[in-house]
């Protein structure tokens, strides 16, 4: 079997009919792009699946993908484990699909060699048949299903000399995993805006037909803010009283997908009305009153 991540992602999609992913949650929810170290908890709320990163391994959910990947950190062995799931299934149906296999290319077919259901798990070595097969690699798959429906599969790929070692790790991860009732709770149900925004620069830039704006607000951890609103062209008359450099106090209401940020301005020249801004988060993007904003570490907060 060739070590080819592109082919592997095709394999994962066809072999399991992926419908969901190890995703973010309110209790140690996975975040795309973050590296997870040994011992950290992995939680997939829609699958109700909970597991831990094994010793001498690390994991990541690459952005824009549906597969959580684990890799070895111990240089004495090498292997990769891919974790994925489907929201409805059962082991016997999966077993039939594994036996049937599928065509990866016109000359290569992947299938389970001897899928067996034992103690609530389905497992088998996965083999490639056809032309141009790399005999230096082997693969192993193991799956469990939540009593409430969703199933989770682990697919391990390794050089053949490490087959038994990696098989043991994949089996242990699955056997020590647990299930709870699946939940469609929002990834941001417990999103803490105060914690997230403290010490950050909140900004947006736009250029449209000769007009531009560059809005930047430093949200300091002590509850103070400094804003610098620059607008040119026809945009300059939009909320003109807030243009330029301002300062004051900021607060946010509660947690969740949406909140309101309150800016109370401090001014010696002209009293400004407080500003309420509706903030929301979706697909890791921040919006202020429906407009896309960005958040970065502030270099101007002490």
N, C-alpha and C positions, 0 to 999 in steps of 0.2 A: 504494500500500500504506500503510495507516495505521500510524503509530508507536504501537503499543499493546502493552505488555509482556505483558499477560494473553493477548492473542491470539497473541503470539509464543511463549509457553510451550506453548500448545495446538499451534501449528505444529510446534514442535520435537518434541513427544511423538509426534504422528501421522506426521510426515515421516520419522522415523528409527527408530521403535520403540525408544526409549531403554531400555536394560537396565542400564547402568552409568554411572559418572560420573568425571570427573577428580577423584580423591580423594587422601586422605593416603597418604604412603609413608615408608619409612625413609630415602630420599635426597632431601630437600627436598620431602617430601610436603605437598600442599596442605592448608591448614587453613581450614575454613569460617569466613567472616567476616573473614579477614585480607586486607588490601589488598596486592597484588603489584605492584611497580614494574617499569619497563622493565629488561630484562636478566635478571630472575629466572627461574629454571627451574621449569617446570610438569611434574609427573610423575604419570602415572596407572598404577599398577602392574597393575591388572586388565586394562588395555588394552595395557600395555607401551609406552605412548606418552610421549615426552619432547619438550618444546618450550620456547621462551623467549618472554617478554612482549616485543613489539616496541618499538622506540624511539618515544617520544612516546605510549605507551599505558600503561594500568594495568589490572589485572584483579582479580576477586574471585569466590569461590564463595559465593553467598548461602546462609545457613543454611536447611535444610529444602528445598533445591532440588537439581536434578540437572543444572544447566547452569552452566558456568564462563563468565563474561561479561567481555569486554574492552571498554574505552571509550577514546576519544582524550583526551589531555591537551593537545594542541596546539590552541589556539583558532582556528587558521586553517582547520581542516577538522573535520568531525564524522562519527563513525561508531560502530557497535557490532558486535562479533563474538561470536557464541555458539559455544562448543565443547562437544561432547557425543559419546557413542559408544554402540555396541552390541557385546556381547561376541562375537558370531558374525555373519559376513556376508561378502559379496563384492561387488565393484564392479558386476558385470553385474546382479545381483539388485537392488542399490540403484538402478541406472540405470532399470530397469523401474518401480520404485516412484516414482522422481522424475518419469518421463514421465506415469504415471497420475495422480499428484497426489492430492489429497483435498479434501473440502468442509470449509472452515474454519467457515463459517456456512451458513445456508440460501441465501444470495445471493452467497457468495464462495467461490471455489475457488483453491487454490494448487497450482502445478505448475512443474516445471523447463522452461524454454523450449527448450533444446537441449543436454541432458546428453551430455558427451563424455568418453570414457576415453582419456587420453594420458599416457604415461610413468608409469603406476601411480597416477594420480589421476583422479578423477571430478569434473567441474566443470560448472557451468551458471548462468546467470542464473535467478532464481526470480521468477515473475510471479504476480500475483493477477488473476483474471478474475471478473467479476460486477458487482454494483451497488455504489455508494458507494466506489469505489476512489480512494485518494489517489495521484494521479499524480506527486506531488512526491518520492516515495521509490522506491528500487530495492533489490533484494536479490540476493545472489550466494552460491552454496554450492559448497564443494569438500571432497572426502573422499579418505582413503587407508585402506588396510587392512594390518594387521599380517600377515606371512606365517603366523603362528600362529593367525589367525582374527579377532581383534577389529578393528573399523573405527572411525575417528574422522571426524566431520564438523565443518566450520566454516561457519557461516551468518553472512554480513555484511549489515547493514542500514544504509543511508545516504541522505541527501538526494541526489537525482539528480545534482546538480552535483559531488558528491564520489565518484561511482561508480568512476571509473578509479583514483583514489588509494586508496580503501579496498580495491578488488579486488586491487590490487598488494600491499597489506599482507597480506591474507588468504592470497593465493597464496604469498607469501614465507614466512610463518609455517609453512604446511603443507609447503612444499618443503624447508625447513631443519629440520623435525622429524625424529625418528628413532623406531625401534621396537626393543624388546628382548623377550625371552620374557615373556609375561604371568605375573603372580604373584598369588596370593591371600593373600600375606603379610598378617598383621594390621596395621592402621594403627598399632598400638602395640607392634610387635615390638621396637623399639629405644627405647621410651619411658624417659627418664632421670628416675627418681623423685627422686633426690637434687637434681638441678638444678631440677626442677619445684617441689619443696616448700621449697627453701631460701629463707628470708626471707618465708615465707607464713604466713597465719593459716588454720588448719584447723578448721572448725567445723560444728556441726549444731544445729538447734533443733527441738523437737517439743512439741506440746500435745495431750494425749489425756485426755478425761473427767476434768478437774480436776487432772491431773498434767502436769508439764512438765519439760523439761530443756534446758539451754543449755550445750553443750560447746564450749570454745574452746581451741585449742593454738597457741601462737606457736612456729613452727619456724624458729629463727634459723640464718643461714648458717654460724656458727661451731660448729654441732653442739649448741648448747644449746636447751632448750625451756622455756616457761612455760605451764602449763595452768591453766584456770579452769573447773571442772566444777560446774555448778549444777543440782540435781535437787530437785523438789518433789512433794508428793503421794505416791502409791504408788511412783513411780519413785525416791524418795530412797534406798531401801535397795539399789538395784542398784549393785554395786561401790562401796559406800559409802566404803571406805577411800581411794578416789581423789577423793572430792568436795573442793571448795574449791580453793585456789590451791596449785599444786605446781610444782616445777622439776626439771631434770636434763639428761641427754644423750639425743639421738636419733640413730638411724642407720636406713638402709634397705638391703635386699638387692637388688643387681643392677638389671636393666632388664627391660622387657616389660610385658605386660598386667596382670600381678599381681606383687606383692612383699610383703614383710613389714617393717613399721616397728617398731623396738624402742625403747621408752622406758625408760630407767634413771633412777629417781627419786633425788633428793638430799633427805634429810630429817633434821633434828636430833631430832625428836620420836619418830618411829616409822619403822622400816625397812619400806619397801614393796617388794613383789615386782616385778621388771621386768614390763612389759606388752608383749606382742607383738600387733600389729594387722595383719590381712591386708588389704592395699589392692588395689583393682582399678579399672580404667578401662574404660568401655564407652560408646560413643556420646557421648563428651566429658563423661561423668558419672563422678564419683569415688565409690567405695564403701569403707567401712571395716567389716570383718566383716559385709558384706552390707547395711550401713545407708548411705543416701545422705548424703554430706558435701559441703561446699563449700570452695573454696579462694580466698583473696583476699590482696592484699598486706598484710603485717603492718606496723602502725604502732608496734609496741612492741619490735621487734628493732633493736638498734643496730649 
